[in-house]
Structures are given as C-alpha cells and as structure tokens.
Amino acid sequence: MDQKELDRSIGFLAHDVSRLLRRNFDRRAKTLGLTRSQWRVLLHLQRTEGINQAGLADILEVEPITLTRLLDRLNEAGWVERRADPNDRRAWRLYLTPKTAPVLERMRELATDMGDEALAGLSPPERDRLIDQLLLVKANLCGREAEVKAPGEAAE
C-alpha cells in the first residue's frame, strides 16, 4: 500500500482523526482538572443517574475494576457519590453531586468548540451529511460485529 492509499484508508484515517480529537480534547479538558475518561463517566452518569457500577461499566465498555478506580477518584474529588442499593446489599448506585453541573456545562462547551474547529470549512449541510455518513458506517460495523459473534453469544 503506497502513502496515498494509506492516507485514504478508512481505518487509518478514522484512527488518526480519533487520536487527534482525543489529544485536543485532553489538552483542553486538562484546565478543568478532569481526564477524558473521568468526563465520559460523568457524562454517562448524567444520562443514567442512579445506575449501579456494573451497569455503568457495561455502558462504558470498561472492566469493573477500571471503573472502580475512576469512581474512587471522582468520589474523592467530590464529583460522584455512591449510595447503597436498597435492593442489593452488594451493589452501589451512582449519583452526581451538585459540584458537577458547572463542570459538565464547561466540558460541553469545550467539546462544541473542538467540534467546530475540527469541522471548520464544512457548511452546516456538509457537517450533517458527514455525521449521517459516519452513523451509517457505525451501523454497518455494528451489524457486522453481531454477525461474527460465536454461536450462542448474544449480540449487543
């Protein structure tokens, strides 16, 4: 594969764009004292407040121990609180503290600014079309992933 083919390869291009988005986001988010991983936890928790740790680990596609470490740091910083699950003594329900609201708003602003920077030069209809096309690629890959699961394995 020559350089031109490599530069136009969907896999390499998607990887490079993803890496650059992560790097730029991390640089911006650092000013707020949160990592991208911590921000993802807070964002998903905002959507599913009261979820247990196992459920959130599934949503984030991380190992439970990885999430536990992230939650420990977020709890120590006063961003998240754990409450005993009234139906399961072994489980904890997760909630955001009031301290998180302004930070989540600022993180959304940073993400919007970064998205605008990344999509500069594209008109609003071109942006919409790009997002629609990426959603189609994602759907194609999700369907393909379900097809290749081993017999007896549940599709996600």
C-alpha positions as semicolon CSV with decimal commas, in nm:
position;residue;x (nm);y (nm);z (nm)
1;M;0,000;0,000;0,000
2;D;0,154;0,332;-0,102
3;Q;0,128;0,652;0,106
4;K;-0,166;0,792;-0,091
5;E;-0,363;0,472;-0,040
6;L;-0,267;0,468;0,325
7;D;-0,376;0,832;0,370
8;R;-0,718;0,747;0,222
9;S;-0,764;0,417;0,409
10;I;-1,080;0,439;0,623
11;G;-0,915;0,251;0,909
12;F;-0,601;0,465;0,921
13;L;-0,793;0,787;0,864
14;A;-1,052;0,709;1,135
15;H;-0,773;0,618;1,375
16;D;-0,577;0,938;1,305
17;V;-0,885;1,159;1,338
18;S;-0,985;0,984;1,660
19;R;-0,635;1,019;1,804
20;L;-0,622;1,391;1,717
21;L;-0,967;1,452;1,864
22;R;-0,868;1,276;2,187
23;R;-0,538;1,464;2,211
24;N;-0,701;1,802;2,151
25;F;-0,982;1,729;2,393
26;D;-0,738;1,614;2,663
27;R;-0,537;1,933;2,622
28;R;-0,849;2,145;2,665
29;A;-1,001;1,939;2,946
30;K;-0,680;1,944;3,148
31;T;-0,761;2,303;3,251
32;L;-1,069;2,170;3,435
33;G;-0,879;1,901;3,624
34;L;-1,059;1,609;3,458
35;T;-0,936;1,341;3,226
36;R;-1,134;1,230;2,920
37;S;-1,211;0,902;3,098
38;Q;-1,346;1,086;3,401
39;W;-1,552;1,314;3,179
40;R;-1,701;1,010;3,000
41;V;-1,801;0,864;3,336
42;L;-1,967;1,190;3,442
43;L;-2,145;1,233;3,109
44;H;-2,285;0,880;3,104
45;L;-2,375;0,904;3,470
46;Q;-2,566;1,224;3,399
47;R;-2,776;1,029;3,145
48;T;-2,828;0,727;3,373
49;E;-2,805;0,868;3,724
50;G;-2,881;0,604;3,985
51;I;-2,731;0,323;3,777
52;N;-2,519;0,065;3,953
53;Q;-2,146;0,029;3,893
54;A;-2,179;-0,291;3,689
55;G;-2,433;-0,131;3,455
56;L;-2,215;0,175;3,405
57;A;-1,910;-0,042;3,337
58;D;-2,110;-0,220;3,064
59;I;-2,217;0,109;2,904
60;L;-1,859;0,242;2,909
61;E;-1,719;-0,094;2,791
62;V;-1,458;-0,099;3,067
63;E;-1,365;-0,358;3,324
64;P;-1,541;-0,310;3,660
65;I;-1,206;-0,261;3,839
66;T;-1,114;0,017;3,595
67;L;-1,444;0,192;3,664
68;T;-1,399;0,144;4,039
69;R;-1,066;0,328;4,024
70;L;-1,218;0,612;3,821
71;L;-1,512;0,635;4,062
72;D;-1,279;0,637;4,362
73;R;-1,100;0,943;4,220
74;L;-1,426;1,115;4,127
75;N;-1,570;1,042;4,470
76;E;-1,260;1,176;4,647
77;A;-1,283;1,494;4,437
78;G;-1,649;1,538;4,534
79;W;-1,792;1,480;4,183
80;V;-1,973;1,149;4,239
81;E;-2,133;0,981;4,535
82;R;-2,211;0,617;4,590
83;R;-2,531;0,520;4,767
84;A;-2,624;0,174;4,886
85;D;-2,865;-0,006;4,656
86;P;-3,181;-0,071;4,858
87;N;-3,242;-0,396;4,666
88;D;-2,889;-0,539;4,670
89;R;-2,654;-0,501;4,967
90;R;-2,352;-0,572;4,746
91;A;-2,428;-0,302;4,488
92;W;-2,386;0,074;4,485
93;R;-2,596;0,327;4,299
94;L;-2,411;0,623;4,148
95;Y;-2,514;0,987;4,161
96;L;-2,359;1,317;4,058
97;T;-2,304;1,581;4,321
98;P;-2,414;1,942;4,269
99;K;-2,046;2,027;4,211
100;T;-2,054;1,857;3,869
101;A;-2,317;2,073;3,694
102;P;-2,091;2,370;3,606
103;V;-1,806;2,139;3,503
104;L;-2,027;1,933;3,275
105;E;-2,151;2,254;3,114
106;R;-1,793;2,373;3,061
107;M;-1,693;2,034;2,917
108;R;-1,984;2,054;2,671
109;E;-1,862;2,397;2,565
110;L;-1,511;2,260;2,513
111;A;-1,646;1,969;2,308
112;T;-1,858;2,204;2,095
113;D;-1,562;2,435;2,035
114;M;-1,343;2,142;1,941
115;G;-1,609;2,003;1,707
116;D;-1,642;2,341;1,540
117;E;-1,265;2,357;1,497
118;A;-1,250;2,004;1,357
119;L;-1,533;2,072;1,111
120;A;-1,414;2,416;1,002
121;G;-1,455;2,464;0,629
122;L;-1,764;2,243;0,612
123;S;-2,104;2,406;0,566
124;P;-2,385;2,306;0,805
125;P;-2,537;2,070;0,543
126;E;-2,191;1,916;0,481
127;R;-2,146;1,867;0,856
128;D;-2,485;1,699;0,881
129;R;-2,403;1,475;0,585
130;L;-2,066;1,378;0,732
131;I;-2,230;1,287;1,065
132;D;-2,502;1,090;0,884
133;Q;-2,240;0,902;0,683
134;L;-2,036;0,822;0,994
135;L;-2,352;0,697;1,165
136;L;-2,411;0,469;0,866
137;V;-2,054;0,337;0,886
138;K;-2,104;0,276;1,258
139;A;-2,433;0,093;1,194
140;N;-2,267;-0,117;0,924
141;L;-1,990;-0,216;1,162
142;C;-2,229;-0,287;1,449
143;G;-2,428;-0,516;1,222
144;R;-2,114;-0,690;1,103
145;E;-1,998;-0,732;1,464
146;A;-2,326;-0,903;1,552
147;E;-2,291;-1,137;1,253
148;V;-1,948;-1,262;1,355
149;K;-2,031;-1,343;1,717
150;A;-1,980;-1,706;1,808
151;P;-2,291;-1,929;1,814
152;G;-2,471;-1,888;2,143
153;E;-2,319;-1,544;2,207
154;A;-2,569;-1,263;2,248
155;A;-2,547;-0,978;2,001
156;E;-2,520;-0,633;2,156
